[in-house]
Amino acid sequence: MTSSTTFINAWLYTAEDAPIENGFLTVTGKTVAAVGSMGNFTPSEGETIVDLGGKRIYPGFIDAHTHVGMWDDGLGFEGDDGNEINDPVTAALRAIDGINSFDRCFVEAHNAGVTAVVTGPGSANPIGGMLAAVKTTGGRIDHMVIKAPVAMKMALGENPKTAYHDRDETPVTRMATAKIIREALAKAKRYSEALDRAEDESDYPEYDANCEALLPVIRGELPVHIHCHRRDDIFTGVRIAEEFGLRYVLVHATEGYLCADELAKCGVGIFSGPLLSDRSKPELSNLSPASTGILDKAGIPTAIVTDHPVTPIQYLPLCAGLVVREGLDYDSALRGITIRPARLLGLDDRIGSLKAGKDADFSIFDCDPLTLAAKPLAVYIDGREVYRADRF
């Protein structure tokens, strides 16, 4: 029989319902077994009790857009596995085949309370490959996966132009980037139709790895994460997604706050960030940490991301604190690194909040986690303690 541990006398931020001022959290195995107020708590025989004396419990933080493990910390080309710049369409690439799960940044992530991330290819290719959602501990990547693939990566704007201009190859314009994406999606659609018409294997179309990878995309089973910064690129992403009936989220959308009302009509979600970074290229000229708050006020579901290594992943809570300073509601900031990314990723049945039946991913703090000086006292992933501070 799996043993249980209950943390009592805790302030609980559930991320779905109102905070519980004096509550308990019971963990059985890898799962949250119960959450409630102390008035409803009855200890069970044999369970371990941990009295937190008023300390705070938060759901594990989620960074929905990173490249952790794809660019090894502190290495050059040897650790660079983020972009395969030899074909603008590399849909068949799988993040799990490129992630170095032993990169020390995974440890830095969970030590800061970041328990789940989405990671994968960069934005050099118009279609870069399949992203993976993983826990930030586990050693072998196969043991860390929450869902793989969790989305298909696409990119618009300067990055594909720059990557292929340097090679004197297409695409070198925004028009060509959009054309390449459309062409690949149309080809996958025809591939799908040919498979549907086939009466047996002898009628199957010639195997195409990219088309196979795009099948769940054009069938609406796998969402697309679209890298874009400028307003024109944002609406190109929306246009293509609507043309092909794609499920999608906009990544970065740096100038999205300048057209928030129009974007709100599109019913789109946004992964906002990185915000702790410089304006390193022309399309970031309108970068503003106030953008997340403006998007939120327009009613756009917005999560906060680091784009690690652009902003080191351990600073995700600090990024949330920054956007609070710049006008985002505090509760929205906490939701922006917990339940909101979980919902935008379609993973809220497992992660993102403190609720019975979900994965036991959570952190214990003795202070506001969105402040510069904040560090967790302890962090748990799948019910296992992965970090404990000396002062706890």
C-alpha positions as CSV (number, residue, x, y, z in Angstrom):
1,M,0.0,0.0,0.0
2,T,1.4,3.4,-1.0
3,S,2.0,5.7,2.0
4,S,0.6,9.2,2.3
5,T,2.2,12.4,3.5
6,T,0.0,15.4,4.6
7,F,1.3,18.9,4.9
8,I,-0.8,20.8,7.5
9,N,-1.3,24.3,8.7
10,A,-0.3,25.7,5.3
11,W,-1.5,28.7,3.2
12,L,-2.4,27.1,-0.1
13,Y,-2.5,28.8,-3.5
14,T,-4.6,26.4,-5.5
15,A,-4.5,28.4,-8.8
16,E,-8.1,27.3,-9.6
17,D,-10.1,28.4,-6.5
18,A,-9.5,31.0,-3.8
19,P,-6.4,30.5,-1.6
20,I,-7.0,28.4,1.5
21,E,-5.6,30.4,4.5
22,N,-5.2,27.4,6.8
23,G,-5.2,24.2,4.9
24,F,-3.8,20.8,4.2
25,L,-2.3,19.0,1.2
26,T,-2.2,15.2,1.1
27,V,0.1,13.4,-1.3
28,T,-0.1,9.7,-2.0
29,G,2.6,8.3,-4.2
30,K,2.9,10.7,-7.2
31,T,-0.5,12.3,-6.9
32,V,-2.3,14.9,-4.9
33,A,-4.9,12.9,-2.9
34,A,-6.7,15.8,-1.1
35,V,-6.7,19.5,-0.6
36,G,-8.8,21.4,1.9
37,S,-9.1,23.5,5.0
38,M,-7.8,22.3,8.4
39,G,-11.4,22.1,9.7
40,N,-12.0,19.2,7.3
41,F,-8.8,17.3,8.0
42,T,-8.8,14.0,9.8
43,P,-5.4,12.2,9.9
44,S,-5.3,8.6,8.7
45,E,-3.5,5.8,10.4
46,G,0.1,5.5,9.3
47,E,0.3,8.7,7.3
48,T,3.2,11.1,7.7
49,I,2.3,14.6,9.0
50,V,4.4,17.7,8.2
51,D,3.4,20.9,10.1
52,L,4.3,23.9,8.0
53,G,3.3,26.4,10.6
54,G,1.7,28.9,8.1
55,K,4.2,28.5,5.3
56,R,2.9,28.7,1.7
57,I,2.4,26.0,-0.9
58,Y,2.2,26.8,-4.6
59,P,1.6,24.5,-7.6
60,G,4.8,23.8,-9.5
61,F,5.6,26.6,-11.8
62,I,5.4,26.0,-15.6
63,D,7.4,27.6,-18.3
64,A,5.6,26.9,-21.6
65,H,8.3,28.1,-24.0
66,T,12.0,27.2,-23.5
67,H,14.9,25.6,-25.2
68,V,16.3,24.1,-22.0
69,G,18.5,21.1,-22.8
70,M,18.7,22.1,-26.5
71,W,21.5,24.5,-26.0
72,D,23.7,23.1,-23.2
73,D,24.6,25.7,-20.6
74,G,28.2,26.9,-21.0
75,L,28.9,25.1,-24.3
76,G,29.2,26.3,-27.9
77,F,28.5,24.3,-31.1
78,E,29.1,21.0,-29.2
79,G,26.0,21.6,-27.1
80,D,23.9,23.4,-29.8
81,D,21.1,21.1,-30.9
82,G,18.3,23.7,-31.3
83,N,18.2,24.4,-35.0
84,E,18.8,22.0,-38.0
85,I,19.5,24.6,-40.6
86,N,19.5,22.5,-43.8
87,D,15.8,22.4,-44.8
88,P,13.2,25.0,-43.9
89,V,10.7,22.2,-43.1
90,T,11.9,19.8,-40.4
91,A,8.5,18.9,-39.0
92,A,9.7,15.3,-38.3
93,L,12.4,16.4,-35.8
94,R,11.5,15.4,-32.2
95,A,12.6,17.4,-29.2
96,I,13.1,14.3,-27.1
97,D,15.9,13.2,-29.4
98,G,17.8,16.5,-28.9
99,I,17.2,17.3,-25.2
100,N,20.2,16.8,-22.9
101,S,18.2,16.1,-19.8
102,F,21.4,16.2,-17.7
103,D,22.0,19.8,-18.5
104,R,22.4,21.6,-15.1
105,C,19.7,24.1,-16.0
106,F,17.1,21.4,-15.3
107,V,18.4,21.4,-11.7
108,E,18.4,25.2,-11.6
109,A,14.8,25.1,-12.8
110,H,13.4,22.8,-10.2
111,N,15.5,24.5,-7.5
112,A,13.5,27.6,-8.3
113,G,10.1,25.9,-8.2
114,V,9.8,25.4,-12.0
115,T,8.6,21.8,-12.2
116,A,7.5,21.5,-15.8
117,V,8.6,23.1,-19.1
118,V,8.0,22.9,-22.8
119,T,11.3,22.7,-24.8
120,G,12.4,22.0,-28.3
121,P,13.7,23.4,-31.6
122,G,14.5,27.1,-32.1
123,S,13.0,29.4,-34.7
124,A,15.5,29.2,-37.6
125,N,13.1,27.1,-39.7
126,P,9.6,28.0,-40.7
127,I,8.6,24.6,-39.4
128,G,11.1,23.5,-36.8
129,G,9.8,20.2,-35.3
130,M,7.9,18.7,-32.4
131,L,8.1,20.2,-28.9
132,A,8.0,18.2,-25.7
133,A,6.5,18.9,-22.3
134,V,8.7,17.5,-19.6
135,K,9.2,17.5,-15.9
136,T,12.4,19.2,-14.7
137,T,13.8,16.1,-12.9
138,G,14.1,12.5,-13.8
139,G,17.5,11.9,-15.4
140,R,16.6,9.9,-18.6
141,I,14.4,12.1,-20.8
142,D,11.9,9.2,-21.4
143,H,11.1,9.3,-17.7
144,M,10.6,13.1,-17.7
145,V,8.0,13.3,-20.5
146,I,4.5,14.7,-19.7
147,K,3.5,14.7,-23.3
148,A,5.6,14.4,-26.5
149,P,4.9,15.8,-28.9
150,V,2.9,18.5,-27.1
151,A,2.9,20.9,-30.1
152,M,4.5,21.6,-33.5
153,K,6.9,24.6,-33.7
154,M,6.6,27.2,-36.5
155,A,8.4,30.5,-36.9
156,L,7.8,33.8,-38.7
157,G,9.7,37.0,-39.0
158,E,13.4,37.7,-38.8
159,N,14.8,34.4,-37.6
160,P,14.1,32.2,-40.7
161,K,15.1,35.2,-42.9
162,T,18.4,35.6,-41.2
163,A,19.2,31.9,-41.0
164,Y,18.7,31.3,-44.7
165,H,20.0,34.7,-46.0
166,D,23.3,33.7,-44.5
167,R,23.2,30.5,-46.6
168,D,21.9,32.4,-49.7
169,E,18.9,30.1,-49.8
170,T,15.1,30.6,-49.5
171,P,13.4,31.9,-47.4
172,V,14.8,35.4,-47.4
173,T,11.5,37.2,-47.2
174,R,8.4,37.0,-45.0
175,M,6.4,36.0,-48.1
176,A,8.6,33.0,-48.7
177,T,8.4,31.9,-45.1
178,A,4.6,31.9,-45.2
179,K,4.6,30.2,-48.5
180,I,6.8,27.4,-47.2
181,I,4.5,26.8,-44.2
182,R,1.4,26.8,-46.5
183,E,3.0,24.4,-48.9
184,A,4.0,22.0,-46.2
185,L,0.5,22.0,-44.7
186,A,-1.2,21.6,-48.1
187,K,1.1,18.7,-48.9
188,A,0.3,17.1,-45.6
189,K,-3.4,17.6,-46.3
190,R,-3.1,15.8,-49.7
191,Y,-1.0,13.1,-48.0
192,S,-3.8,12.6,-45.5
193,E,-6.4,12.4,-48.2
194,A,-4.4,9.8,-50.1
195,L,-4.1,7.7,-47.0
196,D,-7.9,8.0,-46.5
197,R,-8.5,6.8,-50.0
198,A,-6.1,3.9,-49.8
199,E,-7.9,0.6,-49.6
200,D,-4.7,-1.3,-48.5
201,E,-1.0,-0.7,-47.9
202,S,-0.3,-1.1,-51.6
203,D,-2.2,2.1,-52.3
204,Y,-0.4,4.2,-49.6
205,P,1.5,7.3,-50.8
206,E,5.2,7.2,-50.7
207,Y,6.3,7.6,-47.0
208,D,7.1,11.2,-46.1
209,A,8.4,11.9,-42.6
210,N,7.4,15.5,-42.5
211,C,3.9,14.8,-43.8
212,E,3.5,12.1,-41.2
213,A,4.5,14.5,-38.5
214,L,2.1,17.2,-39.8
215,L,-0.9,14.8,-40.0
216,P,-2.0,15.4,-36.4
217,V,-1.6,19.2,-37.0
218,I,-3.9,19.4,-40.0
219,R,-6.3,17.0,-38.3
220,G,-6.6,19.4,-35.3
221,E,-5.1,16.9,-32.9
222,L,-1.7,18.6,-32.3
223,P,-1.5,22.4,-31.7
224,V,1.0,24.7,-33.3
225,H,3.2,27.2,-31.4
226,I,3.9,30.1,-33.7
227,H,7.0,32.2,-33.1
228,C,6.3,35.8,-34.0
229,H,7.2,39.3,-32.7
230,R,6.0,42.1,-35.1
231,R,2.3,42.8,-35.6
232,D,2.4,41.8,-39.3
233,D,4.0,38.5,-38.4
234,I,1.4,38.0,-35.6
235,F,-1.4,38.4,-38.1
236,T,0.3,36.2,-40.7
237,G,0.4,33.5,-38.1
238,V,-3.3,34.0,-37.3
239,R,-4.1,34.0,-41.1
240,I,-2.4,30.7,-41.8
241,A,-3.9,29.1,-38.7
242,E,-7.4,30.2,-39.7
243,E,-6.8,29.1,-43.4
244,F,-6.0,25.5,-42.3
245,G,-8.1,25.3,-39.2
246,L,-5.2,24.9,-36.9
247,R,-5.2,24.9,-33.1
248,Y,-2.5,27.4,-32.2
249,V,-0.8,29.6,-29.6
250,L,1.3,32.7,-30.4
251,V,4.8,32.6,-28.9
252,H,6.3,35.9,-27.8
253,A,3.8,38.2,-29.7
254,T,6.1,41.1,-28.6
255,E,3.9,43.7,-30.3
256,G,0.7,42.0,-29.4
257,Y,-0.1,44.6,-26.8
258,L,-0.2,47.2,-29.6
259,C,-3.1,45.3,-31.2
260,A,-4.6,43.6,-28.2
261,D,-8.3,44.4,-29.0
262,E,-8.0,42.9,-32.5
263,L,-6.2,39.8,-31.1
264,A,-8.8,39.3,-28.5
265,K,-11.4,38.8,-31.3
266,C,-9.2,36.0,-32.7
267,G,-9.7,33.9,-29.5
268,V,-5.9,33.2,-29.4
269,G,-3.7,32.4,-26.4
270,I,-0.2,33.9,-26.0
271,F,3.0,32.9,-24.4
272,S,4.4,36.3,-23.4
273,G,8.2,36.8,-23.0
274,P,11.1,36.9,-22.6
275,L,10.8,40.1,-20.7
276,L,14.1,40.2,-18.9
277,S,16.1,40.7,-22.0
278,D,17.4,43.5,-24.3
279,R,16.1,44.6,-27.6
280,S,18.6,42.5,-29.4
281,K,17.1,42.7,-32.9
282,P,14.9,45.1,-34.9
283,E,11.7,43.3,-34.4
284,L,12.1,43.7,-30.6
285,S,12.1,47.5,-30.8
286,N,8.7,47.7,-29.1
287,L,9.5,45.2,-26.4
288,S,7.8,46.3,-23.1
289,P,7.3,44.5,-19.8
290,A,3.9,46.2,-19.6
291,S,2.7,44.1,-22.6
292,T,1.5,41.1,-20.5
293,G,-0.8,43.2,-18.4
294,I,-2.3,44.9,-21.4
295,L,-2.9,41.5,-23.1
296,D,-4.5,40.2,-19.9
297,K,-6.8,43.2,-19.5
298,A,-8.0,42.6,-23.1
299,G,-9.1,39.2,-22.1
300,I,-6.4,37.2,-23.9
301,P,-5.3,34.1,-22.1
302,T,-1.6,34.9,-21.4
303,A,1.2,32.8,-19.9
304,I,4.6,34.1,-18.9
305,V,7.7,32.5,-20.4
306,T,11.5,32.9,-20.3
307,D,12.5,31.5,-23.7
308,H,15.5,30.0,-21.8
309,P,18.4,30.5,-22.4
310,V,17.4,34.1,-23.4
311,T,16.3,34.6,-19.8
312,P,17.6,31.8,-17.5
313,I,14.8,29.5,-16.6
314,Q,15.3,30.0,-12.8
315,Y,14.1,33.6,-13.2
316,L,10.6,32.6,-14.3
317,P,9.0,33.7,-11.0
318,L,11.0,36.9,-11.2
319,C,9.6,37.6,-14.7
320,A,6.1,37.2,-13.2
321,G,7.0,39.7,-10.5
322,L,8.3,42.2,-13.1
323,V,5.0,42.2,-15.0
324,V,3.1,42.7,-11.7
325,R,5.3,45.8,-11.2
326,E,4.3,46.9,-14.8
327,G,0.6,46.6,-14.3
328,L,-0.5,42.9,-14.4
329,D,-2.8,41.8,-11.6
330,Y,-0.9,39.7,-9.0
331,D,-3.2,36.7,-9.2
332,S,-3.0,36.8,-13.0
333,A,0.8,36.7,-12.7
334,L,0.6,33.6,-10.5
335,R,-1.9,32.0,-12.8
336,G,0.4,32.9,-15.7
337,I,3.1,30.5,-14.5
338,T,0.7,27.8,-13.2
339,I,-2.8,27.0,-14.4
340,R,-2.9,29.2,-17.5
341,P,0.1,27.6,-19.3
342,A,-1.3,24.2,-18.3
343,R,-4.6,25.0,-19.9
344,L,-3.0,26.5,-23.1
345,L,-0.9,23.4,-23.4
346,G,-3.9,21.1,-22.8
347,L,-2.1,19.6,-19.8
348,D,-4.3,21.0,-17.0
349,D,-5.7,17.5,-16.2
350,R,-2.2,16.8,-14.7
351,I,-0.4,20.0,-13.8
352,G,-0.9,23.7,-13.0
353,S,-2.9,23.6,-9.8
354,L,-3.3,22.0,-6.4
355,K,-6.2,19.6,-6.9
356,A,-7.0,16.0,-6.0
357,G,-6.0,13.6,-8.8
358,K,-3.3,15.9,-10.3
359,D,0.5,15.3,-10.3
360,A,2.0,16.2,-6.9
361,D,4.2,19.0,-8.2
362,F,4.5,21.9,-5.7
363,S,6.8,24.2,-3.9
364,I,6.9,25.5,-0.3
365,F,7.8,29.1,0.4
366,D,8.0,31.3,3.5
367,C,7.6,34.5,1.4
368,D,6.1,35.9,-1.8
369,P,7.6,33.8,-4.6
370,L,7.6,36.6,-7.1
371,T,10.1,38.8,-5.3
372,L,13.8,39.0,-6.0
373,A,14.9,37.5,-2.7
374,A,12.5,34.6,-2.8
375,K,13.8,31.0,-2.8
376,P,11.8,27.9,-2.2
377,L,12.2,26.0,1.1
378,A,11.4,22.7,-0.7
379,V,10.2,21.5,-4.1
380,Y,8.4,18.3,-5.0
381,I,7.9,16.7,-8.4
382,D,5.6,13.6,-8.6
383,G,5.5,13.6,-4.9
384,R,9.2,13.3,-4.5
385,E,11.3,16.0,-2.8
386,V,13.8,17.2,-5.4
387,Y,15.1,20.3,-3.5
388,R,15.3,21.3,0.2
389,A,16.9,24.5,1.5
390,D,19.2,24.3,4.5
391,R,17.0,26.8,6.4
392,F,13.9,24.5,6.1
